[in-house]
Amino acid sequence: MNNTKLIIVEGLPGSGKRTTANLISEQLCKKGKKVVCVDEGMPDYQGKMIGTMLYYFAEKYIQSTLKDGWKVAINLRASAGKEEFYRDLGFCICPYESMGSGMEKMITND
C-alpha cells in the first residue's frame, strides 16, 4: 500500500517558503523518510500540470472534511495575465488593475 504524504508550503514572495520546505525536508530525511521537493515556479516544472494537480488534491481534501452546511471560500491573487488558468478551475475574477486579479471560489459539500 502506498503511504505517500503531500506537504504544500504556500506564501507570498520572500516569505520563506523555500526555507520552510528545506527545514521540513531535513527533518523528514533525519527520520529516514524519502523526500522530493518540487518548486512549481521553477522552469523545469512549469507546464507539467503540477499546480493544477495540487489544486485538485487540496480541493478534494477540503470537500471531504466539510461538515453539512459548511462552505469554504478560497481567495487568491493571480499574476497579471494568468487569470484564465484560475477561471478554468472554477474561480470568479475580481479585477484589480495594478497587482493582477483577485480570484475566489466557494466550495460546498453539496
N, C-alpha and C positions, 0 to 999 in steps of 0.2 A: 504494500500500500504506500502511495506517495504521501509524504508528510511535509510537503513544501509550505513554507510560510512566506508571506509577502509583507514587506515593510515599505511604506511610502513616506518620504520626507518631503514636505512641501513648505514653501515660504517665499517671501519677497526676495528680489535680487540682493545679495550681500547679507542675508540674514543668518548665514551659517549652515545651509542645507548640506553642502558637501562635507564640512567639518563634522556635523552631526552624523551623517551617513558613515563617515570613516570611523568615528568613535564606536558606533553600533557594530560595524563590521569587525573591528578589532576585538571587541568583547565577545562576539559570537565565535570568531575564529579561536580565541583562547579556550572556548568551551568545546572545541572540536567540530563546530558546525561549518558546513560548506557555504560560502557566501559569494554572491555575484552582485556587484553594484553596477547599475545602469543609470547614466545621466542622460535622460532623453533629450536634453538640449545639445548634446554633442553631435556633430555632423554624421558620425558613423551610425547613429541610431535614428536620425530623422528619416521620415518616410517609411518606417517599418511598422507602423501602427501600434507602437508601444504605448503612446499616450492614450490612444483610443481603447486599447485593451485594459489599461489601468483604470480608466474612467468607468468602463462597463463593470469591471470587478468591484470597484467601490460602490457603484450604484446598486448592484445586486446585493452587496452586503448591507447597505442601508435599508433596502426594501425588506430584506429578510429579518431585520431586527426591529422594524417599526411595529408599534402596538396599534390595535384597532383605533381608527380615527385620527392617528397622528399624521402630520405632514412635515416634510423637511424641505427647506429651501437651500439650494446650492447657489451661491453667488461667487462670481469670479470676474476678473478683469482680463479681457482678451487683448493681445497685442494688436495694434492698429493693422488692419488688413487681414486678420485671422478670424474674424467673426463668423465666417461661413462654416469653419470647422466646428464651432460650438453650436451653431444653428442646426447643423446636420445631426448633432447629438440631442436635439430637442430643447435647447436653450432659447430664451427670448432675448432680443437685443435691447439694451437700454443705452442709447448713444451718449458718448462723452468725447467730444472732439479732440482734446489735447492729449489724452492718455490712452485712447482705444476704448472700445465699448465695454460697459458692464454687461454681464450676462447672468441670467437667472433661470433656474429650472426647479419646479416643485416635484417632489417625489412623494407618492402616497402608497399605501398598501392595498388600495382598491383593486 
